Amino acid sequence: MKKFLILLMALMLIAPAMNARKKAPAKKAATTAKTAAVKAAKEAKPYFIVISKKDLNLRVYKAAKGDTTLVQQFDACLSKNKGNKQRKGDMRTPESPAGKPFKITQIQDASTWRHDFKDGRGNIKAYGHWFLRLLTPGHSGIGIHGSTNNENSVPGRASEGCIRLRDTDIITLKEKYAYVGMPVIIKGENEGLLPFEARLEQ
């Protein structure tokens, strides 16, 4: 009888551990499947970005089968000065010409990058985890990045020309949607909704 009770207690201790082992692979499989789905969607390259200086936001759209849908929106910080960029150092965000969106050319780890804003804080971390470098003909150094040490500027007008997102948002944008070659439309302060945006608003 004593041996039977010992055996029963051992089984009671082992059973939860065995169940946990069964659940772990299932959870891992679900995570792997989700990651694969996100990767497949990005590789299909259906996403593009529209940035509004007027509304201070960045929208991610998905184009599929002749239809366009809004998938996510982020608050954004644009340049201190309004208007289209004319020269280096003018503190303006460039606007993409009609029908000619900018493109993401590089996705760079910016977690250690620093910048001196000449505001007395010195050379500080300022870009979040990622810098999505844009091809903006006539201008260089423009990108979409985080706002380390400047999160209160989002949404707003405070950058030197780049597009700032909150640090958590730049991670989401990079991990879920961004890819090299991704089209990026930047609208001017006086530009309203694009035709497909207007249709979605109806």
C-alpha positions as CSV (number, residue, x, y, z in Angstrom):
1,M,0.0,0.0,0.0
2,K,2.8,2.3,0.9
3,K,4.6,1.7,-2.4
4,F,1.3,2.4,-4.3
5,L,0.9,5.8,-2.5
6,I,4.5,6.7,-3.4
7,L,3.9,5.8,-7.0
8,L,0.7,7.8,-7.1
9,M,2.4,10.9,-5.7
10,A,5.2,10.6,-8.2
11,L,2.7,10.4,-11.1
12,M,0.9,13.5,-9.8
13,L,4.2,15.4,-9.8
14,I,5.3,14.3,-13.2
15,A,2.0,14.9,-15.0
16,P,2.0,18.8,-14.8
17,A,5.6,18.8,-16.2
18,M,4.6,16.6,-19.1
19,N,1.6,18.8,-19.9
20,A,3.9,21.9,-19.8
21,R,6.2,20.3,-22.3
22,K,3.3,19.6,-24.6
23,K,2.1,23.2,-24.4
24,A,5.5,24.7,-25.0
25,P,5.9,23.4,-28.5
26,A,2.4,24.4,-29.4
27,K,3.1,28.0,-28.2
28,K,6.4,28.1,-30.0
29,A,4.7,26.8,-33.2
30,A,2.0,29.5,-33.0
31,T,4.7,32.2,-32.6
32,T,6.7,30.8,-35.5
33,A,3.6,30.7,-37.7
34,K,2.8,34.4,-36.8
35,T,6.4,35.4,-37.6
36,A,6.3,33.6,-40.9
37,A,3.0,35.3,-41.8
38,V,4.5,38.7,-41.1
39,K,7.6,37.9,-43.1
40,A,5.5,36.6,-46.1
41,A,3.4,39.7,-46.1
42,K,6.5,42.0,-46.1
43,E,8.1,39.9,-48.9
44,A,5.0,40.3,-51.0
45,K,5.7,44.1,-50.7
46,P,2.0,45.3,-50.6
47,Y,2.7,48.1,-48.1
48,F,3.5,51.8,-48.7
49,I,3.7,54.8,-46.5
50,V,2.0,58.2,-46.7
51,I,3.3,61.0,-44.4
52,S,1.1,64.1,-43.8
53,K,2.8,67.3,-42.7
54,K,-0.7,68.8,-42.3
55,D,-2.0,66.0,-39.9
56,L,1.4,65.1,-38.4
57,N,1.0,61.4,-39.0
58,L,2.5,58.5,-40.8
59,R,0.1,56.0,-42.3
60,V,0.8,52.5,-43.6
61,Y,-1.4,51.4,-46.5
62,K,-1.8,48.0,-48.1
63,A,-2.5,47.6,-51.8
64,A,-3.9,44.3,-52.9
65,K,-6.1,43.2,-55.8
66,G,-6.8,46.7,-56.9
67,D,-7.9,47.8,-53.4
68,T,-6.1,49.9,-50.8
69,T,-6.6,49.6,-47.1
70,L,-5.2,51.5,-44.1
71,V,-3.4,49.1,-41.8
72,Q,-1.8,51.3,-39.2
73,Q,-1.3,55.0,-38.3
74,F,1.5,56.6,-36.2
75,D,1.9,60.1,-34.8
76,A,4.9,61.8,-36.4
77,C,7.2,64.8,-35.8
78,L,8.2,66.7,-38.9
79,S,10.6,69.5,-39.5
80,K,10.8,72.8,-37.5
81,N,10.2,74.9,-40.6
82,K,7.3,74.5,-43.0
83,G,7.6,74.1,-46.8
84,N,9.5,71.9,-49.1
85,K,13.2,71.3,-48.5
86,Q,15.5,73.5,-50.6
87,R,19.0,73.1,-49.2
88,K,21.0,71.3,-46.5
89,G,20.3,72.8,-43.0
90,D,17.1,74.6,-43.8
91,M,15.2,72.5,-41.2
92,R,12.6,71.4,-43.7
93,T,11.2,67.9,-44.6
94,P,11.3,67.2,-48.3
95,E,8.0,66.5,-50.1
96,S,7.8,63.8,-52.8
97,P,6.8,65.0,-56.3
98,A,3.4,63.9,-57.5
99,G,3.5,60.3,-58.8
100,K,7.1,59.9,-57.7
101,P,7.3,58.6,-54.1
102,F,10.5,58.4,-52.2
103,K,11.9,54.9,-51.4
104,I,13.4,53.3,-48.4
105,T,17.0,52.5,-49.4
106,Q,18.4,51.1,-46.1
107,I,17.1,49.9,-42.8
108,Q,19.9,50.6,-40.3
109,D,20.4,49.8,-36.6
110,A,20.5,53.2,-35.0
111,S,20.4,52.2,-31.4
112,T,23.8,53.6,-30.6
113,W,23.6,56.7,-32.9
114,R,24.0,60.1,-31.3
115,H,23.3,63.7,-32.2
116,D,24.0,67.1,-30.8
117,F,20.9,69.3,-31.2
118,K,22.9,72.4,-30.0
119,D,20.5,72.8,-27.1
120,G,22.9,72.2,-24.2
121,R,22.2,68.5,-23.8
122,G,25.3,67.5,-25.7
123,N,25.8,64.5,-27.9
124,I,22.9,62.3,-27.0
125,K,21.1,59.2,-28.3
126,A,18.3,60.4,-30.6
127,Y,17.2,57.9,-33.2
128,G,15.5,55.0,-31.5
129,H,16.4,51.6,-32.6
130,W,16.0,52.0,-36.4
131,F,16.7,54.5,-39.1
132,L,14.8,53.9,-42.4
133,R,16.9,55.8,-44.9
134,L,15.1,57.5,-47.7
135,L,16.1,58.2,-51.3
136,T,15.1,61.9,-51.6
137,P,16.7,63.2,-54.9
138,G,18.6,66.4,-54.3
139,H,18.9,65.8,-50.6
140,S,20.7,63.3,-48.3
141,G,20.5,62.2,-44.8
142,I,16.7,62.1,-44.6
143,G,15.0,59.1,-42.9
144,I,12.3,57.9,-40.6
145,H,13.5,57.1,-37.1
146,G,12.7,57.0,-33.4
147,S,12.7,59.9,-30.9
148,T,15.0,58.8,-28.1
149,N,15.3,61.7,-25.6
150,N,12.7,63.7,-27.7
151,E,9.5,61.6,-27.3
152,N,7.6,64.7,-26.2
153,S,8.1,66.2,-29.7
154,V,5.8,63.5,-31.2
155,P,3.4,64.6,-32.7
156,G,4.8,68.0,-33.6
157,R,7.2,70.2,-35.6
158,A,10.7,69.9,-34.1
159,S,13.0,67.8,-36.4
160,E,15.9,69.0,-38.6
161,G,14.2,67.4,-41.6
162,C,13.7,63.8,-40.8
163,I,10.5,62.1,-39.7
164,R,10.4,61.1,-36.0
165,L,8.2,58.4,-34.5
166,R,7.9,57.2,-31.0
167,D,10.6,54.7,-30.2
168,T,8.1,51.8,-29.8
169,D,6.4,52.8,-33.1
170,I,9.6,52.8,-35.2
171,I,10.2,49.2,-34.0
172,T,6.6,48.3,-35.0
173,L,7.0,49.9,-38.4
174,K,10.3,48.1,-39.1
175,E,9.3,44.7,-37.8
176,K,5.8,44.5,-39.4
177,Y,5.9,46.6,-42.6
178,A,9.2,48.2,-43.7
179,Y,11.3,46.8,-46.5
180,V,14.0,48.2,-48.8
181,G,12.3,49.7,-51.8
182,M,9.2,50.6,-49.9
183,P,7.4,53.7,-51.5
184,V,7.1,56.7,-49.2
185,I,4.9,59.6,-50.1
186,I,5.4,62.8,-48.1
187,K,2.6,65.4,-48.5
188,G,3.0,69.2,-48.0
189,E,1.2,71.2,-45.4
190,N,-1.4,72.3,-47.9
191,E,-2.1,68.9,-49.3
192,G,-5.3,67.1,-48.3
193,L,-6.3,63.5,-48.7
194,L,-5.1,61.6,-51.8
195,P,-7.9,60.2,-53.9
196,F,-7.6,56.7,-52.4
197,E,-7.5,58.2,-48.9
198,A,-10.6,60.2,-49.6
199,R,-12.4,57.0,-50.7
200,L,-11.4,55.3,-47.5
201,E,-12.8,58.2,-45.4
202,Q,-16.2,57.9,-47.0
